Structure formats: C-alpha cells, structure tokens
Amino acid sequence: MIEAHFSGQQGSFRLDAAFTAPESGVTALFGPSGCGKTTVLRCVAGLIRFDKGKLIVNGETWQSDRKFVPTHRRALGYVFQEASLFPHLSVRKNLEFGLKRARRRSHTIAFDDVVDLLGVGQLFDRPTAHLSGGERQRVAIGRALLSQPQLLLMDEPLSALDRLSREEILPYLERLHEVLSIPVLYVSHDIAEIERLADTLVLMRSGGVRASGPIAELLSDPSLPLVRMPDPAAVMDGRVRDFDPKYGIARVEVPGGTLLVAGETGPTGAVRRLRISANDVSLSRETTKDTTILNALPARIVSAAPEGEMQMTVRLKLGADGKGAPLLSRISRLSWDRLGFQPGDTVVAQIKAVALAKA
C-alpha cells in the first residue's frame, strides 16, 4: 500500500493532500488544471520537498519528519508528458539504460517481457528521432519499467500525442495494467482515460483531495462533480461468459447481473471494463416486452438529485437486493414525478447501449 501526505507552500500555491493507494493497479490523480496533480507526483518522486511530508511505499518509508530518501535512491520509474529519450542512442540502447538504472535491484521485470508487452522489438535498431509520438512513449515506458521500480509514476503520458497516437498506445497501457503487479500513479485531465485505465481515483481540487476510492463508486457519487458532467457514466468490470458469432453479441457477467454487449470482447473468461452512459439508461416499474433494448436488469434506487430544472440524475445499484455494481441514469423530472420513484425502490434499468471501455 502507498500512504502519502504532503503539506506546504510553493509560491502562492498551497498543497495539503493526503491519500492511500493499493499496492497494485492504477490509481489516477484527477482534477482541473492547477489543482496540484503533478505537484503531488513530483513530491512522490522526491523532486519537491515540503516541510511536512509522509510517504510509505509497500512498508518502506521514503519520507517522514525525520527521513527523506533522495530521488535517485527511490525505486521508482517516471514517465513524463514528453518521452525524453536519449537521441544519440538506439531504441535498444535506451531500453538497456533502464536495466543499468536498476543496479542491485532484483530483475523481476524481464527485458523480453517488456519488449513483447509494448511491441517495441521491431524498433530496436531505429534512432529515436525516427519514431512516432506513440512509439516514443512506448519506449519511454519500457525504459521506466526496466529500472525495476516498486512504483511507476505517469504524468499525463498521452497529453502530448495526437488522437491517433493516443488510440495506438492505450491498448498497450491496458495490457500493462493486466500483467503488472506494481502500483501505478497516473495523472490525467482526461476523464475518458481515467474511466478506461484506473482502478482507484483520487479527486483533487485546489491543492487538496476532495475524495478517493474505487473509481466505480466515485464516478456515481452524487455528492461529487463527476455526475454533473455532460455525459456522466458508470464503469464496471465484467467477465465474458460466451459470445454469439451470429449476432456479434457477448454475455458479460457483472456484479448484480449479466449484460449483453455488442462487438468482439475477447475470449471466454476474460475480464473487460464496461462503460454505461447515464443517458443510455431508462427506468421503468416493470419489464417492457417487445422492445429493441437488449438489457433490462433489476436495480435499486440509492439516491437522486436534480440536474437543472428539467432532469434528475439517479444513482442505482444493480440487482434486486441493490448490492451489485453502481449505475447512473439521467431521466426527465417529469418521468421521475409521474412514476413516483423514491430512493429504496426496486426498478428495472433498461440499458440502451453498453460500451466496451477496456479492449
């Protein structure tokens, strides 16, 4: 587990941010520009030192009132917005530099495994100046991983890339997420990236942490601003049960039910992340017959809040017992009043579309 708390002043900016993160998976730091996301990441790296700071990584103290481990002695990898590769070295030599940085650390992350995961083997002999933006970032990530870090820091690694390059590299990040056992702190201002990659979310505002916890819970929390975005959504991880090639539909089991998902979802047993827009979820008292909507699952209303004068954002939990995955629905105020919905009611959630957020 990671325990972090940094407090201090830097010019006119005041930081007082505390959070914990699991010992594996992706923890995303998210919030508006200037809220302190990168400052926190630089504190974790030891590049900024405030008067008050605490950082414990998997039981090892990197910072306390009496101790401060300098950056070069922290077992971490850092991936910046720009790849910052050595231009005079080939791709292979840049990757091998990561191994040299590992020094006496045990090599738990193998060179060939990194090359395979990031698909950079065919780039070995190319000079870095001849790489695309996405290729450069893949090499930079590989170099960071080969330094055998206990913690990987990623500071908006896709922000300098064009849309095509971002789409090129995201599947590689997802593959790393699936196989890496080390924790990742990931800074981004793009909610779509966060929905796709993160397990845990640290929501920041004005130098502090407003909320932190599992991403599925925070995305659907009515007390947080995420549900008031133009297209709020719920995310959930599900396991592929089977695939019907005739209709191109997969059955994916999620907490509280089974969803039908259009498109290729991968092999049976694979875990996939699903994204369900609140605008694609309607509610009814009973199951509707003769409809084109494929998914109609029992759910329980947890809470509801007005969105402007004409709409309601409803938070639900799948399953008749209300113990399944969180779900959001954005409906008209008229529909809410006409059907007399109240928190605690069991309803039918009719899901018009389920998107595969994690390929």
Number of C-alpha atoms within 10 A of each C-alpha: 14 19 16 21 20 25 20 16 12 12 6 6 12 15 21 17 22 20 17 18 24 18 17 18 21 23 27 28 26 23 22 14 13 13 20 24 29 19 17 25 20 17 21 27 24 20 13 14 18 14 10 13 23 21 24 17 22 15 10 10 15 22 23 17 9 7 12 15 14 13 16 11 10 16 18 20 25 22 22 19 15 17 19 13 18 15 12 11 16 18 28 19 16 21 26 16 17 21 21 13 18 18 11 8 13 10 14 9 16 12 17 9 12 21 21 10 16 20 15 18 14 9 17 16 12 13 17 24 15 11 14 12 21 22 21 20 27 25 27 25 26 25 29 24 27 25 25 26 23 19 23 21 25 21 20 20 24 23 15 16 18 12 10 10 16 18 13 16 19 18 16 15 16 15 14 16 19 11 10 14 14 18 23 25 24 26 25 22 16 14 16 11 18 21 23 20 23 21 21 23 25 28 24 21 18 18 22 21 21 15 15 20 18 14 23 21 18 22 24 27 16 19 11 13 13 17 24 16 9 9 13 21 25 23 26 20 20 21 19 23 15 18 21 12 10 6 9 13 17 23 19 25 19 20 16 19 18 19 22 20 21 18 15 14 23 14 13 14 13 13 20 20 20 24 22 23 21 23 18 18 23 18 24 17 14 12 15 11 7 6 8 7 12 15 19 23 19 24 29 25 24 19 17 19 15 15 16 10 8 11 16 19 25 27 24 28 24 25 21 17 13 19 14 18 21 26 28 31 27 25 21 17 17 12 16 18 10 9 11 10 18 15 13 14 17 23 22 24 28 21 22 16 19 19 14 19 18 19 15
